[in-house]
Amino acid sequence: MFTGNILALPVFYGIVNALAMGIYGLLDLVFHGFYYGFAGFSDGVQAVVKWLTPVVRLNEAVTAYNVNSAPGFSQLAPEDLAYVARVGGVWVSDNRYMVVRGLGTVGVYAVVAVVLAVCAFLLYRVRRLESAGDVVAVNPMKPVFQYGVALCVGMAFGMATAMVAGGGEIMLMAAMLVWGVLGYFAARMLLDKSFKVFHRWKGALAVAAVFVALFCVVGYDLTGFETRVPDPAGVDSVYARGINAVCLGDDGDYVSLDATDPGAIELFATLHRAAVEQRDWDWYDQEECVTTNLSLEYRLKGGGTLSRRYALWLDPDEADQAGTAAWAVQRLYDNRDLYWQEYGFAELEEALANGARLDRVEVSCYKEADGAYESGYLYSADARTVLAAVKEDFLAGRIGVRRVDDQEHWHGGPEADFLHFFSGEVPVGDAYTSYAVKITLQDTASSTLAALDALSDELELSGGWAADFPDTQMG
């Protein structure tokens, strides 16, 4: 009912159904281009956008599948019938039922469809007959169309132009401004059904003014977005990811921690402040530095969250200088309790304490003679012995050790030896899960090496137990 043009009808239908997701994608690109540290929109915003894009929400929410292995209806106990009802099962024959999920989502859209149909009918009754062939047939919607096209064209084509031409923020601003004005005139041509629209320059000037105002807000960071670092005292917890500065080839390489300890929160805030200070750095002058990823999501005590994402530079020479990024990363690596959690050992121990079993420990040894790995396995009490030895070494700082200033040993390399810890299936609610942890075996791990020496016969390795520690291994 908003358009009387039969050619514009399918175009508008497609655009409106994808408009929210399209604008969301454009804003995400623009914010990443302008706002240093922008980590994306919150989960709540994403959820709203999906609801406003029916094809996406329905595709995610609605599923239907047959379950052919169910016993006959007459053989089911009452609790089985209750289960079928609880999971959304619908009987389609005596020995088969179909599970359909997401019908609530379909119901929401059905209600919205009825409301829209009523609104369309009321709009039809008041729409002027002489506007039936117009691209936009309802006068109050013409400014929305005109300036909406200008905004979307400016962002979309401006981003595309800047990607092709390069030039940084200045080029992006200029491209968005030019394309926004061109989008305004293009929309005006569709509305007036004429090419003679350049006398309407006041509207184009308004579009340009809006873009310039937006550029001033983001360019001068008038909102304080780029420099904001929350006070650690006002943070409940921080979820940190990245920090892959020193890689040993095991499960401690890529940090993924949910930290509540005040000391850990202070470390991440120090990293955050260092990243903010680096926003005007010339990246090409940092030849002695090493880059790492940093993604932070603070959960604030007053409610709400704050998320940032950076590429962070570390200077190995600053590893002992308090307050620097390299110092904060080294303090994180040295925090044995926190890094025990990072490796996944804390979760494994919790599972074992709740009735899980330690299935096995795999000792993966690199054999220099043939350049390949050979694995031996330990079970039951032997596996628990090795786990206890690893914990002793870990807490003493003899295994899982990383040094930011040790540039010669930043990688465990393909010749490192590894320990893999596997647990059996652990009940979690109505399902089961299992745990696996991998850690590089370093030559400083005296307790672990002694335990493996004592258990060398059980490992049953063809060449016997003899750990190789080549030069590429960090020691």
N, C-alpha and C positions, 0 to 999 in steps of 0.2 A: 504493500500500500504506500510505501514511501517513494516508490518510483512508478512512473507511468510508461517508461521506455522498455519495450520487450527485450531489447538487446542488453540493457543495463541490469535487468532483473536477475539472470543467472550469475552475473559478475558480482552484484551486491550480495546475493545469497552466499556465494563462496567466501567473499571478503568478510562478511559479518560473522560467519561461523568460525573463521580463523583469525579474526581481528585481535582478540585478546592475546593469543599466543604470538602473533606477529609483532605487536607493539612490545610485548615482553621481551622477545628476542632482540628487537632493535634497541630498546633501552639498555639491555644487558651489554650489547656491543658498545654502545655509546659510553656507558658508565665505565666499562673496562678501559676505553680509550682515554677518558678524561680523569677518572678518579684513581689515583695511585693507591693500591691496596684493596681495591674493590674485589670482594670475594663472591659476588652473586647475591641474588635475592633470597629472602628467608623462605623456609618451607611453607609458611602460611601464605605468602604471596604466590608461590608456585601452585599451591592447592586451589586458590581462588581462580588463577589463570586457567587451570585445567577444567574447573567447573564451567568457566565461560567459553571453553572450547569443547563442545559436546563430543566430537568425534574422538578426542583424546581421552576424556574422562570415561566415556562408555567403553572404549577399547581396553582401558585398564581395569575397569570395575566389573564388567559383565563377562562371565564365563559359563560354559555349559558343557558337560561331558558325561558320557555313559559309564556306569560302573557295572561290568558284566559278571563280576565274580561273587556277587552277593548271593547268599542262600535263598531258597524259595521263601516267598512271603509267609507261607503257612508254617515254616520252620523257625522263624525268627522269634527270639525271646522278647519280652516287653522292653528290656533295656536296649536291644538292637533297634527296635522300632523308634525308640526315643532318640537314638543316635542319628538315624536316617533323617528324622525331622529336624534335629539340631543343626546338621550340616547343610540343610536346604535340599535334602533328597526328595525326589518325586518318583513314585513307582510307575514304570511304564510297562511292566509285565510281571509275571509271577516270580521271576528270578533276576530281575534287573531293575535298577533305578537310575535316574538321571539327577545329577547334582547341578543346580542352577544357582549362580551367585550374582549379586549385583542388581537384583530386581528393585531394590530400594532406590538405586540411582535412576533406573528407568522410570520409576514412579515420580521422582522429582521432576524429571524432564517432561513427563506427561502432563503434570500439573502446570508447569511453565508454558507448555504448548497451548493448553486451554486458555490461559490468561492472555497469551499473545494473540490467539485467534479472536478473542473478544475485543481486544484493543484494535486489531486490524479491522474488524467489522465497524466499530465506532468511528475509526479514522476514515473508512470508506464512505460513511454517511455524510461526513462534513467536508470531504475533499472536493475542491473546485473542479468541475468537469473540464474547463479549458486547460488545466495543467496536467491532463491525463497522459500527455506524450512527453512530459519533461523528465529529465534524468532524475531530478529530485522534485517530487510533486507536492511536498509539504513545505510551505515557506519557512516555518521555524527551524527546519532541519538544514536549510541551505547554508547558513554560516557554519554549522557543525561540519557539513561536508567539505566546504571550501577550506576552512582552516585545518581540518583533520587531514585532508590530502596534502596541504602544504607541509604540515609537521612530519607526516610519514614519508613523503618524497624527500624532504630535506635530510632526515636521518638515514633512510635506506640508500639513496643515491650518493649522499655525502660520504657515508662510510665506504661505499664501493669505490668512489673516486679517490679517497685518501689511501685506501689499500693499494690501488694501482699506482698512484702518483707518489706516495710516500710523503715525507715532509713533516711528520709529527702533528702535534696539536694545532699549530697555526694552520696547516693545510686542511686539517679536519674541520676546523671552525669555518674557514673560508668556503669549503665545498658545501657544507651543510647550509650555510647562509644563502649561497647562490641557488642551490637546488630547492631550498624552501621557497624562495621567491618564484622560481620557475613553476613549482608545484601549485602555488597560489594562482598564477595566471592560467595554468592548464585547467584547474578546477573551475575557474571563472568562465573559461571558454565553453566548458560542458554545460554550465548552468545557463549561460546566455545564448548558447547555440550560435556563437559568432567568434571570429578571430579578433574583432575590434574590442579588445578589453583593456588595452594598456592605459586608457584614461582613468582606470580604477587603481591608480598608483598608491592611493592612501592605504588601501588594504595590504598592498605589498610592503609598504613602509612599516605597517604594524607587525607583519610577519618578521621582517628584518629586525625590528626593535625587540621582539620577544626572543629571537635567537641570540642577539647581542647580550640581552639581560641574562640569559641562561649561561652564556659563555663567561660573563663576569662572575657569576655565582660559583661556577666550577673552577674557572681559571685562577681566581684569587682565593679559592677555598673558603668562601664566606661562611659556610656551614661548619667549618672545622673538621670535616670528615677525614682529611688526609693526616692530620696531626693528632687526632684524638687517641690517647692511650688510657684505658681505664685504670683507676687507682686499685692496686691489688687488694686493698682492704675492703673494697666494695664488690669483689668478685667471689662468687660461690665456687666455681670450678672453671677450668679451661680445657677444651678439647683441642689438642695440638696434633698436627700431621706434617709430615715432610722431614726436614732436618736429616738429610742423607749425606752429610759432609764427609764421613769416614765410613767406608763400606768394607765389611769383612765377608760378604757373601752369605750372611745368615739372617735370622729373623729380627736382628737388632738394627739392620741397616736403615730402615724407613720408620721413623717414629710415628706412632699412632697411639696417643695417650689421653686419657681422661683424668686430669690431675685435680685433686682437691686440697693437697698439701699447700699451705701458705708459702713455703719456700719454693716449691715448684712453680706456683703461680707468679711469684716474684721473678723467677728466671725467665719465664715466657714474656712477662711484661718488659724485662730488660731487652730481650730479643726484639720485641715489638718497637721499643723506643729506638733501637739501633737501626731497624728497617726504615723508620720514619726519617731518621737523620740521613739515610742514604738516598732519599728520593731525588735529590738534585745531583747525584754523583754522575760523573762521566764514566760509563761502564768500560769504555775502551782503555781507560788509564789504570784499571785494576788487574794488571798482569800477575801480580804476586798473590792475588786473592783467589779463593775458590767459592763458587756459587752453590747455594743449596736452596731448597724450597722451604717455605714456612707458611702454614695455614693455621689460623687461630680462630676459635669460636669461644668467646667468653659468655658465661651465664652469670648475669649480674644479680646481686643480692636484692636490689630494688625491683627485680623483674625485668624480663627482656634479655636479649642477647646482642652481642657485637661481634661481627665476623670480619676478618681481614686476611688477605693472601699476598705474599711477597716472594720475590726472588732476592735472597739475602746473600751478601758477600761477607766472607770470613777471611781475615788476615791471620795466617798461622802465627805470625810474630806477636800477635796480641792475645794469645791464649792465656797468658798470666796477668793481663791488665784488666783489673776489675771494671765492670760496666760495659766492656766491649762485647760485640756479638760473638767473637771467637771464645771469649772467657765464659759467656753464658752457656754456649754449646758444650764447652768442656766440663762445666759444673753439672750439666745435665748428664753427660756421659759418666761422670764420676759418682753420681747419685745411685748407689748400688740398689737400694730398695725400689726406686722409681724405675730403673732399667731392668730389674728382675721382672717387674710388671710388664714393661715394654716387650720383652722377649716372649711373654706368655707363660712363664714358669709359675707366676702367682695364680693364674687361672687354672693351670694344670694341677697345682697342689691343692687348690680348693676342690676341684673335681675328685681328686684322690681321697681327700678327707670326707667327701660325701658319698663314698662307696664305689667310685670308679676304680678300675685296676690299671696298672701300668703294663700295657701289653708287651712292650719291648723297647730296647734301646738299640738303634742301628749305629754302628761305628763305621763310618765311610772313610777309608784310607786311600790316599793317593799313592800309587806305586810308580816310582820314578822310572823303573826299568822298562815298563811297557807304556807309560803315560796314560794309565787308565785307573779307574776307581775299583776297589774291592770292598765289599761290605761284610761285616760280621754282626751277629745279633746276640743280645743278652736278654734274659727273661726273668720274671718274678723277682726273687730276692736280689739276684745279681743286678737287675735293672735298677732297683731301688738303691742299691749301694752306689752305683754310678751317679744317680740323680743327687744323692746326698753329697757326694764328693764334688760335683759340679756346683752345688749351692755353696759349699764351703769355699771353693776357689772364687766363686763369683763375688760373694760378700767381702772376701779379702782382696779383691781387685787383681785376680790372677787369670781370669778368663772373661771373654766378652769385653775386653779392654780396648778403648779407642782414644787416640791422642790427636787432637786437631793440629798440633805443631809437628807431627811426625809424617812429613810429606812423602818419605821414601816407603812408607808402609801403609798406604791408604787403602789398599785392597788386599783381601785375603788371597786373591788370585785363583786360578783354576786348579792349583796344586795344593790348596788347603785341605786339611782333614776336618771332618764334620761329625757331630753327634746329633742324631735324630731321636727325639723322645715321642713315643706314640702311646696314647691311652685308649682303652677300650670304650665301647659305647656308654655314654652317661645319660641317665634320664633327665630331661629338662622339660617340665610340664608334661604334655602328652606326647612329646617327641624324644628323639635321642640325638646326641651329638658326640663328637670325639675331638680330641686335642692332639696337635702335633707341634713340636718345638724343634727348631734347628739352631745349633750354635757351633761356631768355628772352634776347633780344638787348638789352643795356643800352647806354645812350649813352656809358658810360665805356669800352666795349670798343674801344679805339683800333685795335689790330692787326686785329681781326676786321672792323671797319668799313672800314679801309683795304683789306683783301683783297677785300671785297665790292664796294667802289668800283672796284677794278681789274678785277673780273670782271663788272661790271654789264651789259655787252653779252651775255654768255653766259646771264644770268638770264632774258632775254627777257620782262620784265615790261611790261605794256601802258603803264604810266605812267612807265617807267624805274625805275632803282634810286634810291629816296629813302626811307630809314628814317624812320618817324614815331615820335617819342618824346613822347607826351602827358603831362600832369601826373600821371596815375595811374601812370606808369611809375616804378619806383624808380631813382634815379640815384646 
